[in-house]
Amino acid sequence: MIELSGVSKRFGNTQAVKDVSFTVESGETMVLLGTSGCGKTTTLKMINRLIEPDAGKISIHGQSASDEKPEMLRRKIGYVMQNIGLFPHYTISENIAIVPKLLKWTVEKTRERTHELLEKLRLSPDCLALFPHELSGGQQQRVGLARALVADPAILLMDEPFGALDNVTRSEIHVEFKALEELKRKTIVMVTHDVQEAFDLADRICLMNKGEVVQIGTAKDLLYRPVNDFARQFLDGARLALEFKCARIKDLWELLPQPATIRNDAAFSKDSGGIKDRFQSADLSVWLAITYFNFTENDYVSFILDNGPGWIKTFNFQELSQAFYRYQQQNIHE
């Protein structure tokens, strides 16, 4: 869907981006991660030609981005900017309708699409007549997302989209972001300096430093197979939490107690001596799975492997901890 090849950009004596190359597959969420000034926002803005590269090539759908007029290119790419960027003197309705007006949509088509997005993003139609300052930060963020999605672009660029939100609101938006069907069809490139956010939302992460790509890979690649000291040290402050978030129960499946040793009718009854009648998905991260335990001796939780033959395993927190430790050791020594 998107390909950058040898892209570079200099501002005066500063080399902002140097020889950056990567590919973003259709339907993938790629997160550009790094410290302030590492070139990630400049790289993002070169994709839709808000900034023109000095060298290299950017292709979209196999066609060079430089072959199309910038304004026409941007109309086909959704853009969610840092600090939301809603026009303060426009109503919410007018903010969302900016691109449809440029595309000469009818009023009725714009209204239908707007209301469709409001429902998906859990916004009340009553907000359409309001101005941005009359909404909460979370509501403004949803409006910014609606504005970027209204023309149903195949590509969505997001520059620190949740940076202005408090931690609680940001966590809530992350959950909604991952669950929104509208976004599952999009190819997304997102910029963030927040490691936790990158691990929460990315299919793959492009770690940058001083304008260059340091490493591209999955969260697991960055955690367990860092390419150099910078990549290793960049995650050190949050490594354990990231490992809990990166690993899913299904990843630990073979390291957990076997069903044959614990599975019987009594174990799954509601009156089974402390074993809870709870069946959680093995797709849950270890981080989330931990929240289902009460940390008592007889507290067990049952997990089901959804994409397997209906396997169910029941274990306590100590057994989960032991399995997770063995999983860590396996990955460290891969």
C-alpha positions as CSV (number, residue, x, y, z in Angstrom):
1,M,0.0,0.0,0.0
2,I,2.8,2.4,1.0
3,E,6.5,2.2,0.1
4,L,9.3,4.5,1.1
5,S,12.6,4.0,-0.6
6,G,15.7,5.9,0.4
7,V,13.8,9.0,1.5
8,S,15.7,11.9,2.9
9,K,15.0,15.4,4.1
10,R,17.2,18.2,5.3
11,F,16.2,21.6,6.9
12,G,19.2,23.9,6.5
13,N,22.1,22.2,8.3
14,T,19.9,19.6,10.0
15,Q,19.5,16.2,8.5
16,A,15.9,15.5,9.6
17,V,15.4,12.2,7.8
18,K,18.2,10.1,6.2
19,D,17.7,7.3,3.8
20,V,14.5,5.9,5.3
21,S,13.0,2.9,3.6
22,F,10.0,0.7,4.7
23,T,6.8,-0.8,3.3
24,V,3.4,-0.7,4.9
25,E,1.1,-3.5,3.8
26,S,-2.6,-3.1,3.1
27,G,-4.7,-3.1,6.3
28,E,-1.6,-2.8,8.5
29,T,-1.0,-0.4,11.3
30,M,2.7,0.8,11.3
31,V,3.8,3.0,14.2
32,L,6.8,5.3,13.8
33,L,8.3,5.4,17.3
34,G,11.1,7.4,18.7
35,T,12.2,10.4,20.8
36,S,11.3,14.0,19.9
37,G,13.3,15.2,16.9
38,C,14.1,11.7,15.5
39,G,12.4,12.5,12.1
40,K,9.2,10.5,12.6
41,T,6.7,13.4,12.0
42,T,8.7,14.6,9.0
43,T,8.6,11.1,7.6
44,L,4.8,11.0,8.1
45,K,4.2,14.3,6.4
46,M,6.3,13.4,3.4
47,I,3.8,10.5,2.7
48,N,1.0,13.0,1.8
49,R,3.4,15.7,0.6
50,L,2.9,18.2,3.4
51,I,6.7,18.1,3.2
52,E,8.5,17.3,0.0
53,P,11.5,14.9,0.3
54,D,14.9,16.0,-1.0
55,A,15.7,12.5,-2.2
56,G,14.2,9.0,-2.5
57,K,10.8,7.8,-3.6
58,I,7.4,7.4,-2.0
59,S,4.8,5.1,-3.7
60,I,1.2,4.6,-2.9
61,H,-0.7,1.8,-4.6
62,G,2.4,1.3,-6.7
63,Q,2.3,4.8,-8.1
64,S,4.8,7.6,-7.2
65,A,3.2,10.1,-4.9
66,S,5.1,12.9,-6.8
67,D,3.1,12.1,-9.9
68,E,-0.1,13.4,-8.4
69,K,-1.0,16.9,-7.3
70,P,-0.5,17.3,-3.6
71,E,-4.1,18.5,-2.9
72,M,-5.6,15.6,-4.8
73,L,-3.3,13.1,-3.0
74,R,-4.3,14.5,0.4
75,R,-8.0,14.2,-0.3
76,K,-7.6,10.4,-0.6
77,I,-5.6,10.1,2.6
78,G,-7.1,10.7,6.0
79,Y,-5.0,12.8,8.4
80,V,-5.3,13.2,12.2
81,M,-2.9,15.8,13.4
82,Q,-1.2,16.5,16.7
83,N,-3.5,18.3,19.2
84,I,-6.5,17.3,17.1
85,G,-6.5,20.4,15.0
86,L,-10.2,21.2,14.7
87,F,-11.1,24.6,13.4
88,P,-12.3,26.5,16.5
89,H,-14.6,28.8,14.5
90,Y,-16.3,25.9,12.8
91,T,-19.1,23.8,14.3
92,I,-18.5,20.1,14.7
93,S,-20.7,19.5,11.6
94,E,-18.7,22.0,9.6
95,N,-15.4,20.5,10.7
96,I,-16.4,17.0,9.6
97,A,-17.8,18.3,6.3
98,I,-14.5,19.9,5.1
99,V,-13.4,17.1,2.8
100,P,-16.9,16.2,1.5
101,K,-17.3,19.8,0.4
102,L,-14.0,19.7,-1.5
103,L,-15.2,16.4,-3.1
104,K,-18.5,18.2,-3.9
105,W,-20.7,15.7,-2.1
106,T,-24.3,16.4,-1.7
107,V,-25.6,17.7,1.6
108,E,-27.6,14.5,2.1
109,K,-24.6,12.2,1.4
110,T,-22.5,14.2,3.9
111,R,-25.2,14.1,6.5
112,E,-25.7,10.3,6.2
113,R,-22.0,9.6,6.4
114,T,-21.5,12.0,9.3
115,H,-24.3,10.3,11.3
116,E,-22.9,6.9,10.5
117,L,-19.5,7.9,11.9
118,L,-21.0,9.5,15.0
119,E,-22.8,6.3,15.9
120,K,-19.6,4.2,15.3
121,L,-17.5,6.6,17.4
122,R,-20.2,6.9,20.2
123,L,-20.8,10.6,19.7
124,S,-24.3,12.2,20.1
125,P,-25.8,13.9,17.1
126,D,-26.4,16.8,19.5
127,C,-22.8,17.7,19.3
128,L,-23.0,18.7,15.6
129,A,-24.2,22.2,16.4
130,L,-21.5,22.8,19.0
131,F,-18.0,24.2,18.7
132,P,-14.8,22.3,19.6
133,H,-14.2,24.1,22.9
134,E,-17.6,22.9,24.1
135,L,-16.5,19.3,23.9
136,S,-14.2,17.2,26.2
137,G,-10.8,16.2,25.0
138,G,-12.0,12.7,24.3
139,Q,-14.9,13.9,22.3
140,Q,-12.7,16.3,20.3
141,Q,-10.4,13.4,19.5
142,R,-13.3,11.4,18.2
143,V,-14.4,14.3,16.0
144,G,-10.9,14.6,14.6
145,L,-11.0,10.9,13.7
146,A,-14.5,11.3,12.2
147,R,-13.2,14.2,10.0
148,A,-10.3,12.0,8.8
149,L,-12.6,9.0,8.1
150,V,-15.6,10.8,6.5
151,A,-14.5,10.3,2.9
152,D,-13.6,6.7,3.7
153,P,-9.9,6.9,2.7
154,A,-7.9,3.7,2.3
155,I,-4.9,5.3,4.1
156,L,-4.9,7.1,7.5
157,L,-2.0,9.1,8.7
158,M,-2.0,10.0,12.5
159,D,0.5,12.3,14.1
160,E,0.6,11.9,17.9
161,P,-3.2,11.6,17.7
162,F,-3.7,10.9,21.4
163,G,-0.9,13.1,22.9
164,A,-3.2,15.8,24.2
165,L,-5.4,13.4,26.2
166,D,-5.0,12.4,29.9
167,N,-3.9,8.8,30.6
168,V,-7.3,7.5,31.5
169,T,-9.0,9.0,28.4
170,R,-6.1,7.8,26.2
171,S,-6.5,4.2,27.5
172,E,-10.2,4.3,26.7
173,I,-9.6,5.7,23.2
174,H,-7.0,3.0,22.6
175,V,-9.6,0.3,23.4
176,E,-12.1,1.9,21.0
177,F,-9.5,2.4,18.3
178,K,-8.7,-1.3,18.3
179,A,-12.3,-2.4,18.3
180,L,-13.6,0.0,15.6
181,E,-14.5,-1.9,12.4
182,E,-14.0,1.2,10.3
183,L,-10.3,1.2,11.1
184,K,-9.7,-2.5,10.5
185,R,-10.0,-1.8,6.8
186,K,-7.5,1.0,6.8
187,T,-3.8,1.1,6.2
188,I,-2.5,3.3,9.1
189,V,0.8,5.0,9.7
190,M,0.9,6.6,13.2
191,V,3.6,8.7,14.9
192,T,4.1,8.4,18.7
193,H,6.9,8.8,21.3
194,D,4.8,6.7,23.7
195,V,6.2,3.1,23.8
196,Q,3.1,1.7,25.6
197,E,0.9,3.3,22.9
198,A,3.0,1.8,20.1
199,F,2.8,-1.7,21.6
200,D,-0.9,-1.3,22.2
201,L,-1.8,-0.3,18.6
202,A,0.9,-1.4,16.2
203,D,1.1,-4.4,13.9
204,R,4.7,-3.4,13.3
205,I,6.9,-0.7,14.8
206,C,9.5,1.4,13.0
207,L,11.9,2.6,15.6
208,M,13.8,5.7,14.6
209,N,16.8,7.7,15.9
210,K,18.5,10.8,14.5
211,G,16.5,10.6,11.3
212,E,17.3,7.0,10.5
213,V,15.5,3.7,10.9
214,V,17.0,1.7,13.7
215,Q,14.7,-1.4,13.6
216,I,11.4,-2.5,12.0
217,G,9.5,-5.4,13.4
218,T,6.7,-6.6,15.7
219,A,6.6,-5.7,19.3
220,K,8.1,-9.1,20.1
221,D,11.0,-8.5,17.7
222,L,11.8,-5.2,19.5
223,L,11.6,-6.8,22.9
224,Y,13.5,-10.0,22.4
225,R,15.6,-9.3,19.3
226,P,16.9,-5.7,19.5
227,V,19.4,-5.0,16.7
228,N,21.7,-2.7,18.8
229,D,22.2,-1.0,22.2
230,F,19.9,1.9,21.3
231,A,17.0,-0.4,20.5
232,R,17.6,-2.4,23.7
233,Q,17.9,0.7,25.9
234,F,14.9,2.5,24.4
235,L,12.6,-0.1,25.9
236,D,14.4,-0.7,29.2
237,G,12.3,1.6,31.3
238,A,9.1,-0.2,30.5
239,R,10.4,-3.7,29.5
240,L,8.6,-5.9,32.0
241,A,5.2,-4.2,31.4
242,L,5.7,-4.5,27.7
243,E,6.5,-8.2,27.9
244,F,3.3,-8.7,29.9
245,K,1.4,-6.8,27.2
246,C,3.1,-8.4,24.3
247,A,2.6,-12.0,25.4
248,R,-0.9,-13.6,25.0
249,I,-2.2,-16.5,26.9
250,K,-2.2,-18.5,23.6
251,D,1.6,-17.9,23.3
252,L,2.0,-19.6,26.7
253,W,-0.4,-22.4,25.9
254,E,2.0,-25.3,25.7
255,L,3.7,-24.0,28.9
256,L,0.5,-24.1,31.0
257,P,-1.0,-27.1,32.7
258,Q,-2.3,-29.7,30.3
259,P,-6.2,-30.1,30.1
260,A,-5.9,-33.8,30.8
261,T,-4.6,-33.1,34.3
262,I,-7.3,-30.7,35.4
263,R,-10.3,-31.0,33.1
264,N,-13.3,-32.8,34.6
265,D,-16.9,-32.0,35.1
266,A,-16.4,-30.9,38.7
267,A,-13.7,-28.4,37.7
268,F,-16.1,-26.5,35.5
269,S,-19.2,-26.5,37.8
270,K,-20.1,-23.3,39.7
271,D,-19.7,-25.2,43.0
272,S,-16.3,-26.6,42.5
273,G,-14.5,-25.6,45.6
274,G,-13.3,-22.2,44.5
275,I,-12.7,-22.9,40.8
276,K,-14.6,-20.1,39.0
277,D,-16.9,-20.8,36.2
278,R,-15.2,-18.2,33.9
279,F,-14.1,-18.8,30.4
280,Q,-11.8,-16.1,29.0
281,S,-10.3,-15.9,25.6
282,A,-6.7,-17.1,25.1
283,D,-6.2,-14.1,22.8
284,L,-6.0,-11.9,25.9
285,S,-2.6,-10.5,26.8
286,V,-1.0,-11.7,30.0
287,W,-1.3,-8.1,31.3
288,L,-5.2,-8.3,30.9
289,A,-5.4,-11.9,32.0
290,I,-3.9,-11.1,35.4
291,T,-6.8,-8.8,36.2
292,Y,-9.1,-11.9,36.3
293,F,-7.3,-13.4,39.3
294,N,-8.0,-12.6,42.9
295,F,-4.6,-13.9,44.0
296,T,-5.9,-16.4,46.5
297,E,-4.8,-20.0,46.8
298,N,-7.9,-21.6,45.3
299,D,-8.5,-18.9,42.7
300,Y,-8.5,-20.5,39.2
301,V,-9.5,-19.0,35.9
302,S,-10.5,-20.9,32.7
303,F,-9.2,-19.9,29.3
304,I,-10.4,-21.2,25.9
305,L,-8.3,-21.4,22.8
306,D,-10.8,-19.9,20.3
307,N,-9.1,-20.9,17.1
308,G,-8.2,-24.4,18.3
309,P,-10.4,-27.4,18.8
310,G,-12.1,-25.8,21.8
311,W,-9.3,-26.5,24.2
312,I,-9.8,-25.2,27.7
313,K,-7.2,-24.8,30.4
314,T,-7.7,-23.8,34.0
315,F,-4.9,-22.5,36.1
316,N,-4.1,-20.2,39.0
317,F,-1.9,-17.1,39.1
318,Q,1.2,-19.1,40.3
319,E,0.9,-21.4,37.3
320,L,0.5,-18.5,34.9
321,S,3.5,-16.8,36.4
322,Q,5.6,-19.9,36.0
323,A,4.5,-20.3,32.4
324,F,5.3,-16.6,31.7
325,Y,8.8,-16.9,33.2
326,R,9.5,-20.0,31.0
327,Y,8.1,-18.1,27.9
328,Q,10.5,-15.2,28.7
329,Q,13.5,-17.5,29.0
330,Q,12.6,-19.2,25.7
331,N,12.4,-15.9,23.8
332,I,15.5,-14.4,25.4
333,H,17.5,-17.4,24.2
334,E,16.0,-17.7,20.7
